[in-house]
Amino acid sequence: MAAVEEELEPQVSAAGDAADTVDAGPGVPLLLAGNRLSLDLHPWGCRRLLRLCAQRTPQLQEVEFLQLSGHEDPGLLEATLARVPENLPHLRSLVIKGGQHWDEQGACVRGSLTTLPASLSSLARLVHLDLSFNSLETLPACVTQMSGLDALLLSHNCLSELPATLGALSALTFLSATHNRLPALPPALGALRALQRLDLSENLLDTLPVEIGSLLSLEELNLASNRLQSLPASLAELRSLRFLVLHSNLLASVPAGLAHLPLLARLDLRDNQLRDVPPELLDAPFVRLQGNPLGEPLTDSCSPPGLPVAPEMPRLFLTSDFDSFLVTPHGCSVTLACGVRLQFPAGATPRSVTIRYRLWLPEPRLVPLGPHDSLLSGVLELQPHGVAFQQEVGLWLLFVPPKFQRCREVVVRTWSHDNWSDLETHLHEETPKRLWAHCQVPHFSWFLVVSRPVCNACLVPPEGTLLWSSGHPGVKVTFPPGATKEPRQVCMQVVRTVGRELRALLEEPEAAASPLLCLSQSGPSSFLRPVTVQLPLPPGVTGLSLDRARLHLLYRAPPAATWDDITAQVALELTHLYARFQVTHFSWYWLWYTTKACVGGLAQKAWQRLRLHRVNLIALQRRRDPEQVLLQCLPGNKVDATLRRLLERYRGPEPSDTVEMFEGEKFFAAFERGIDVDADRPDCVQGRVCFVFYSHLKNVKEVYVTTTLDRQAQAVRGQVSFYRGAVPEEVPEEAEAARLRKGADALWMATLPIKLPRLHRSEGPPQGAGLALAPLNLGDAETGFLTQSNLLNLAGRLGPDWPAVALHLGLSYQELQRIRHEFRSDLDGQIRHMLFSWAERQAGQPGAVGLLVQALEQSDRRDVAEEVRAILELGRHKYQDGIRRTSLAPRDLAPPGPCTPQTPEPAQA
């Protein structure tokens, strides 16, 4: 900085001499009025200020408002600002704006300001900072250190992000960052509890952080002209909000809670993609809805939510009737019927390519999971496999986030180069209960979302390096120089252990264990020099007081299933808090403190307990139709809440006793004692309903049961039993014998009673009696039919959710009111009339079934949507089997088979 000032000194002196003609007195310019110094329109503004600083002009000490031009020379501007804190100590407002010059087209020219000197952070009295119309790409670090700032103006810059440290501006009441390039906001924005006005219009925002709901003082929020596709429900927590501007976005819906904000006087929703607005907002006088396709059905040209799409890029929304689409070299943005989103940039493909997709139900051969991984989504297959794109394609997968778990992360896993690998993944919130996993993919294959222990990785050079755990700072690995000749990739994962379970297993109150450490590497299996591993001592144990005879270092080398005690084979170096030892190859390590002598077998049991989930099994029958049975496997902490929600429509026995299951474990349900499954299902083998347990997915299925016994004579009292493993060739007809086999290898888990009530001769069909409708089918033979019987069953399952489904199907609010009035005392009649009147209008129309599935999902009835998909899948299989039996299908039209992790090369499209 001194060098810059020395270089500028002659220029400053000359400028001062040239400007003396406007001085009112010795060294005091006319532009200094009271406590305001306005130099933004003066041709020699920065140079004059430097001269005044050099002359130690006493009036500068009283200046509280300073205006400079952002069009000054960048070096001169930086040198001038560096002198401000020393010479203007009472400064309260600093304005450095561009925009005073115009180009040939009449547009404002940005100023040259790109940064601020760090010394400005010492302006303790500064409350107003205006940096508008400049060339800032990042917010200068000194700004977030100005703790007294009340107003910060950053509009018309080139900002691509706001720093997390922005939350330190606790006194900020006004923030403007319009006309920038912000794609997202930091969660730390929620820490600005004093903020009253926030203007983020004209940016690239596609999501908002849920923390925005913490701005309890916010009165005005402007998010116009962004790319928002959804809003967090936390917006409804802004109880002080008076003005909310959201026009010119891509919103498909808005939170219903906005209608209940007590002070809201203006809600601008013009020019969005709204098709569904809460009824409370439709007639509200303060809501503006012009330019929205309210009540219109979705078309291929509608904007898919969740993608930062350029205006000229083609956009597609596929219904469930389509499993392929065409991508041209111009690129496109696509939203699949299953909710997956894709963005193909221009030039991603050199020629037009047909992309096919399929969503597979998860099962072990399709889902590669590590010992401590959890599955969060289904399996998406995109074809053609392995064809490299010239530019990476954006992929968004929707999943329900698990509850916060320390030291875990969410990644997208894919099959690539003959093995499974994890992609760099970014998370975006759609709603508080649903997140997007976003990644960039170079080619297509199989994709799924997985939760795993945090993986810390590094490239070990021959010079050596240090690797430590981000979740457990005490876990470190030191690579000495010469440990490897060629650089190799090393990964570290740390798994937390539960002390109380270990003490219960060992029956020892003082037993403890360190976190479980997993180390893996690429390249040769061993290092050329020993590598030092540091683990924290077990909780409650210190190096000064421990009994070394009770300390055990355990080692496990996959695929071996045993843990070995290697304490005697290594030299343990103990400090007050840590244990260090040296190894030459990597595997699993675990430090135990116990009085037990032989701990290998106990460690194996403890490791299995770390991976087990405690679950309960339920079997409920629908109150209006006992032949409809809901089967579900639930984690123990979700049972009560789920039953409270289901018992309005279902009834049945108490849940089973607690059962322990591994992630990805197979089991099946067998109906016994005269009860059987009523119809063919893709997931039904020999009348047994197959399941795979995934702790974060809905392990629920609804089936219709029947009986060969005479229900007119008496009720049928049967049961459903749950067994581990795949369906064997022979399953015990009675669960009594299986119940007695409670050894370690017992297959039986639980048995729950099922009762089909007695039918009286006067009783008609349980559903649809007296319903005079013409035969009706939706769909076609190739994609699958929904018959009138299917629609009747569907109507019987909607219950009080039917109005939401109707609105998503495109029915108007007035039509819903008419149906409610016409069938005032008949809920079933309301549902059947709505569904069949809609189906009659859709008969023969393509995409009707897909629209129905989408409406069910948007209404949070994914259970019914999955059942519809199962019916369609079964119909497609039957159609294809019939075509193949009659030899009408060419060989290349046979459906592709699923990929398994063992396959060396995934199937080509």
Secondary structure by P-SEA (a helix, b strand, c coil): caaaaaaaaaaaaaaaaaaccccccccccccccccccccccccaaaaaaaaaaaacccccccccbbbbbccccaaaaaaaaaacccccccccbbbbcccccccccccccccccccccccccccccccbbbbcccccccccccccccccccbbbbcccccccccccccccccccbbbbcccccccccccccccccccbbbbcccccccccccccccccccbbbbcccccccccccccccccccbbbbcccccccccccccccccccbbbbcccccccccccccccccccccccccccccccccccccccccccbbbbbbcccccbbbbccccbbbbccccbbbbbcccccccbbbbbbbbbccccccccccccccccccbbbbccccccccbbbbbbbbbbbcccccccbbbbbbbccccccccbbbbbbccccbbbbccccccccbbbbbbccbbbbbbbccccbbbbbccccccbbbbcccccccbbbbbbbbbbbbaaaaaaaacccccccccbbbbbbcccccccbbbbbbbcccccccccccccccbbbbbbcccccccccccccbbbbbcccccccccccccbbbbbbccccccaaaaaaaaaaaacccbbbbbbbbcccccbbbbbcccccaaaaaaaaccccccccccccbbbbccccccccccccccccccccccccccbbbbbbbcccccbbbbbbbbccccccbbbbbbccccccccccccccccccccccccccccccbbbbbbbcccccccccccccccccccccccccccccccaaaaaaaaaccccaaaaaaaaacccaaaaaaaaaaacccaaaaaaaaaaaaaaaaccccaaaaaaaaaaaaacaaaaaaaaaaaaaaaaaaaaaaaaaaccccccccbbbbbcccccccccc
